[in-house]
């Protein structure tokens, strides 16, 4: 059993993460991800299935990769918001 099983009562494929897990993976708070999903301020794709919000690990990795710093510049910087 993993953390997702305990929270939702059924196993989800490890390709997907609950908002709390995705937030921990990204070193953000779940409230930040919820705000971004609501306001569309930051576009991280997610699925809403049966009232649950799930993030695909591949989408999270792509979002992180897009913020890789090269020559002191980041593609999208949300730190000033």
Secondary structure, DSSP 8 states (H G I E B T S, - for coil): --HHHHHHSS---TTEEEHHHHHHHHT--HHHHHHHHHH-SS----EEETTEEEEEHHHHHHHHHTT--BTTB-SS--TT-
